Amino acid sequence: MSQKSKVIQLYKTLLYMGHDYPKGYEYFRTRLRRAFNKNKEERNPEKIDKMIEHGNYVIKELEALYMLRKYRTLKNRYG
């Protein structure tokens, strides 16, 4: 898989995950766009790989955030 397709897939995944972001989708989308636009001129493959790894880390953190929010909601509802 090429780096370009990895970056596009990362962007789409993060954009999809932003629908459940606590501060709202628009807030998440503007920050995501800003982050990707800031680094769009990068051509060093090693730096790009490092940024993709960081993006995957952010995905895992968002998943943990959503799971925690779901857990707290269920705990308040039934606990």
CYANA upper distance limits for C-alpha pairs under 8 A (distance plus 0.5 A):
  1 MET  CA      5 SER  CA      7.11
  1 MET  CA      6 LYS  CA      7.33
  2 SER  CA      6 LYS  CA      6.84
  3 GLN  CA      7 VAL  CA      6.62
  3 GLN  CA     45 PRO  CA      8.48
  3 GLN  CA     48 ILE  CA      8.16
  3 GLN  CA     49 ASP  CA      8.17
  4 LYS  CA      8 ILE  CA      6.74
  5 SER  CA      9 GLN  CA      6.51
  6 LYS  CA     10 LEU  CA      6.54
  6 LYS  CA     52 ILE  CA      8.06
  7 VAL  CA     11 TYR  CA      6.64
  7 VAL  CA     52 ILE  CA      7.24
  8 ILE  CA     12 LYS  CA      6.71
  9 GLN  CA     13 THR  CA      6.60
 10 LEU  CA     14 LEU  CA      6.63
 10 LEU  CA     52 ILE  CA      7.90
 10 LEU  CA     55 GLY  CA      7.38
 10 LEU  CA     56 ASN  CA      7.90
 11 TYR  CA     15 LEU  CA      6.49
 12 LYS  CA     16 TYR  CA      6.61
 13 THR  CA     17 MET  CA      6.70
 13 THR  CA     59 ILE  CA      8.50
 14 LEU  CA     18 GLY  CA      6.63
 14 LEU  CA     32 LEU  CA      8.39
 14 LEU  CA     59 ILE  CA      7.19
 15 LEU  CA     19 HIS  CA      7.81
 15 LEU  CA     28 PHE  CA      8.48
 15 LEU  CA     29 ARG  CA      7.08
 15 LEU  CA     32 LEU  CA      8.12
 17 MET  CA     21 TYR  CA      7.79
 17 MET  CA     59 ILE  CA      8.44
 17 MET  CA     62 LEU  CA      8.10
 18 GLY  CA     24 GLY  CA      8.13
 18 GLY  CA     25 TYR  CA      5.99
 18 GLY  CA     28 PHE  CA      6.30
 18 GLY  CA     29 ARG  CA      7.41
 19 HIS  CA     24 GLY  CA      7.60
 19 HIS  CA     25 TYR  CA      5.57
 20 ASP  CA     24 GLY  CA      7.65
 20 ASP  CA     25 TYR  CA      7.57
 20 ASP  CA     66 TYR  CA      8.17
 21 TYR  CA     25 TYR  CA      6.69
 21 TYR  CA     28 PHE  CA      7.37
 23 LYS  CA     27 TYR  CA      6.89
 23 LYS  CA     28 PHE  CA      7.85
 24 GLY  CA     28 PHE  CA      6.95
 25 TYR  CA     29 ARG  CA      6.46
 26 GLU  CA     30 THR  CA      6.63
 27 TYR  CA     31 ARG  CA      6.88
 28 PHE  CA     32 LEU  CA      6.53
 29 ARG  CA     33 ARG  CA      6.57
 30 THR  CA     34 ARG  CA      6.64
 31 ARG  CA     35 ALA  CA      6.69
 32 LEU  CA     36 PHE  CA      6.78
 33 ARG  CA     37 ASN  CA      6.42
 34 ARG  CA     38 LYS  CA      6.50
 35 ALA  CA     39 ASN  CA      7.27
 36 PHE  CA     40 LYS  CA      6.60
 42 GLU  CA     47 LYS  CA      8.23
 42 GLU  CA     48 ILE  CA      7.62
 43 ARG  CA     48 ILE  CA      7.88
 44 ASN  CA     48 ILE  CA      6.77
 45 PRO  CA     49 ASP  CA      6.62
 46 GLU  CA     50 LYS  CA      6.75
 47 LYS  CA     51 MET  CA      6.69
 48 ILE  CA     52 ILE  CA      6.67
 49 ASP  CA     53 GLU  CA      6.71
 50 LYS  CA     54 HIS  CA      6.77
 51 MET  CA     55 GLY  CA      6.65
 52 ILE  CA     56 ASN  CA      6.77
 53 GLU  CA     57 TYR  CA      6.76
 54 HIS  CA     58 VAL  CA      6.78
 55 GLY  CA     59 ILE  CA      6.85
 56 ASN  CA     60 LYS  CA      6.94
 57 TYR  CA     61 GLU  CA      6.79
 58 VAL  CA     62 LEU  CA      6.63
 59 ILE  CA     63 GLU  CA      6.73
 60 LYS  CA     64 ALA  CA      6.77
 61 GLU  CA     65 LEU  CA      6.67
 62 LEU  CA     66 TYR  CA      6.67
 63 GLU  CA     67 MET  CA      6.64
 64 ALA  CA     68 LEU  CA      6.59
 65 LEU  CA     69 ARG  CA      6.71
 66 TYR  CA     70 LYS  CA      6.64
 67 MET  CA     71 TYR  CA      6.57
 68 LEU  CA     72 ARG  CA      6.62
 69 ARG  CA     73 THR  CA      6.68
 70 LYS  CA     74 LEU  CA      6.78
 71 TYR  CA     75 LYS  CA      6.55
 72 ARG  CA     76 ASN  CA      6.58
 73 THR  CA     77 ARG  CA      6.60
 74 LEU  CA     78 TYR  CA      6.56
 74 LEU  CA     79 GLY  CA      8.18
 75 LYS  CA     79 GLY  CA      5.43
